[in-house]
């Protein structure tokens, strides 16, 4: 699958490469990332499985997650994109589900907003006029604020993997 590359003012959203595993593991093993995502830090084995899914998502679904690279430095700063996770959650999540995560050192710079705007623009062209969904841990204030900025609306509070979770939908614009 040819994964599209998206450039913004400060970022490049691109397909993952093997050498992204180190910085991805650093991000997901950091307790700060886990806390925002409502989960424990990932060990190397679980992060490797997550990493491999980034490749398969594009091949199986025709969409997936991009690695987010800072243009100025070439440094991996996070990930964003769409998924079909087949989550066991109520209410069910319409596909596509959008998600994003930034390395702790990249937070607070507006990168998440820039990456999500680019992903949504791509998604609207790729999927057409469809509802996007997202789930966010109730304690993740920065992601909730970002979701609201992009017109995601809370539709339910539920529990997912034993964590209080907010389900959000974004109607087609």
C-alpha positions as CSV (number, residue, x, y, z in Angstrom):
1,X,0.0,0.0,0.0
2,X,1.3,3.4,-0.9
3,X,0.8,5.5,2.2
4,X,0.2,9.2,1.5
5,X,2.6,11.8,2.9
6,X,1.1,15.0,4.2
7,X,3.1,18.1,4.8
8,X,2.0,20.9,7.0
9,X,3.8,24.1,8.0
10,X,5.9,22.4,10.6
11,X,5.2,18.7,10.2
12,X,5.4,15.7,7.9
13,X,2.8,12.9,8.4
14,X,4.3,9.9,6.7
15,X,4.3,6.1,6.8
16,X,6.1,4.5,9.7
17,X,9.6,3.2,9.1
18,X,11.5,0.5,11.0
19,X,13.7,3.1,12.7
20,X,10.6,4.8,14.2
21,X,10.3,1.9,16.7
22,X,12.8,3.4,19.1
23,X,11.2,6.8,19.5
24,X,7.7,5.2,19.4
25,X,8.7,2.9,22.3
26,X,10.1,5.8,24.2
27,X,6.8,7.7,23.8
28,X,4.6,4.7,24.8
29,X,6.8,3.5,27.6
30,X,6.7,7.0,29.2
31,X,4.3,7.2,32.2
32,X,3.2,10.6,31.1
33,X,1.9,9.2,27.8
34,X,0.2,6.3,29.6
35,X,-1.5,8.6,32.1
36,X,-3.0,10.8,29.3
37,X,-4.2,7.7,27.4
38,X,-5.6,6.1,30.6
39,X,-3.3,3.1,30.5
40,X,-0.1,1.8,31.9
41,X,3.1,2.5,30.0
42,X,3.7,-0.1,27.3
43,X,6.4,-2.7,27.6
44,X,8.6,-3.4,24.5
45,X,6.5,-6.5,23.5
46,X,3.2,-4.6,23.5
47,X,4.7,-1.6,21.8
48,X,6.1,-3.9,19.1
49,X,2.7,-5.3,18.4
50,X,1.2,-1.8,18.2
51,X,4.0,-0.8,15.9
52,X,3.4,-3.7,13.6
53,X,-0.4,-2.8,13.4
54,X,0.6,0.5,12.0
55,X,1.8,-1.2,8.9
56,X,-1.1,-3.7,8.6
57,X,-3.8,-1.1,9.0
58,X,-2.9,0.6,5.7
59,X,-2.7,-2.7,3.8
60,X,-6.0,-4.2,5.2
61,X,-8.1,-1.1,5.6
62,X,-6.7,1.4,3.1
63,X,-6.1,3.9,6.0
64,X,-4.1,4.0,9.2
65,X,-1.8,6.0,11.3
66,X,1.0,8.2,10.2
67,X,4.3,8.9,12.0
68,X,4.5,12.6,12.8
69,X,7.9,14.1,12.0
70,X,9.1,17.5,12.9
71,X,10.2,19.2,9.7
72,X,13.0,21.3,11.2
73,X,14.7,18.4,13.0
74,X,13.5,15.3,11.2
75,X,12.6,14.0,14.7
76,X,9.7,11.6,15.3
77,X,7.2,13.5,17.6
78,X,4.1,11.3,17.6
79,X,1.4,9.6,15.6
80,X,-2.0,10.4,14.2
81,X,-4.5,8.8,11.9
82,X,-7.5,6.6,11.4
83,X,-8.2,3.1,12.6
84,X,-10.8,0.3,12.6
85,X,-10.1,-1.2,16.0
86,X,-13.2,-3.3,16.3
87,X,-13.5,-2.2,19.9
88,X,-15.8,-3.9,22.3
89,X,-17.4,-0.7,23.5
90,X,-20.9,0.8,23.9
91,X,-22.0,2.8,22.1
92,X,-20.2,1.3,19.1
93,X,-17.7,3.4,17.3
94,X,-18.4,4.3,13.6
95,X,-15.4,3.7,11.4
96,X,-13.3,5.6,10.9
97,X,-12.0,6.3,14.4
98,X,-9.4,9.0,14.6
99,X,-6.6,9.1,17.2
100,X,-3.4,11.0,18.0
101,X,-0.6,10.8,20.5
102,X,2.4,13.1,20.9
103,X,5.7,12.5,22.6
104,X,5.8,14.4,25.9
105,X,8.6,16.7,24.6
106,X,6.5,17.7,21.6
107,X,3.4,18.6,23.6
108,X,2.3,22.2,24.0
109,X,3.6,23.4,20.7
110,X,0.4,23.1,18.6
111,X,1.7,20.0,16.8
112,X,-1.3,17.9,17.7
113,X,-3.7,20.5,16.3
114,X,-1.6,20.8,13.1
115,X,-1.5,17.0,12.7
116,X,-5.2,16.5,13.4
117,X,-6.3,19.2,11.0
118,X,-4.2,17.6,8.3
119,X,-5.5,14.1,9.1
120,X,-9.2,15.3,9.1
121,X,-8.7,17.1,5.7
122,X,-7.2,13.8,4.3
123,X,-10.0,11.8,5.9
124,X,-12.8,14.0,4.4
125,X,-11.3,13.5,0.9
126,X,-10.7,9.8,1.4
127,X,-13.9,8.7,3.2
128,X,-16.3,11.3,1.9
129,X,-19.0,12.7,4.1
130,X,-19.0,10.3,7.0
131,X,-19.1,10.5,10.8
132,X,-15.7,10.3,12.5
133,X,-15.4,8.8,16.0
134,X,-12.9,9.1,18.8
135,X,-12.5,7.8,22.4
136,X,-10.7,9.8,25.0
137,X,-9.9,9.1,28.6
138,X,-11.9,11.3,30.9
139,X,-8.7,12.6,32.5
140,X,-7.1,13.6,29.2
141,X,-8.0,17.3,29.2
142,X,-5.7,18.3,26.3
143,X,-7.1,15.8,23.9
144,X,-10.7,16.6,24.9
145,X,-10.0,20.3,24.2
146,X,-8.4,19.4,20.9
147,X,-11.4,17.2,19.9
148,X,-13.8,20.0,20.7
149,X,-11.8,22.4,18.6
150,X,-12.4,20.1,15.6
151,X,-16.2,19.8,16.4
152,X,-16.2,16.4,18.1
153,X,-19.2,16.2,20.4
154,X,-19.5,14.0,23.4
155,X,-22.2,11.3,22.8
156,X,-21.6,9.0,25.8
157,X,-19.6,8.3,28.8
158,X,-18.7,4.6,29.2
159,X,-16.0,2.3,30.4
160,X,-13.4,0.9,28.1
161,X,-10.8,-1.6,29.4
162,X,-11.8,-0.7,32.9
163,X,-11.3,3.1,32.4
164,X,-13.8,5.9,32.3
165,X,-14.0,6.9,28.6
166,X,-15.7,9.5,26.6
167,X,-17.1,8.6,23.2
168,X,-17.1,11.5,20.7
169,X,-18.5,11.8,17.2
170,X,-17.7,14.4,14.5
171,X,-20.5,14.8,11.9
172,X,-19.6,15.5,8.3
173,X,-19.0,19.1,7.6
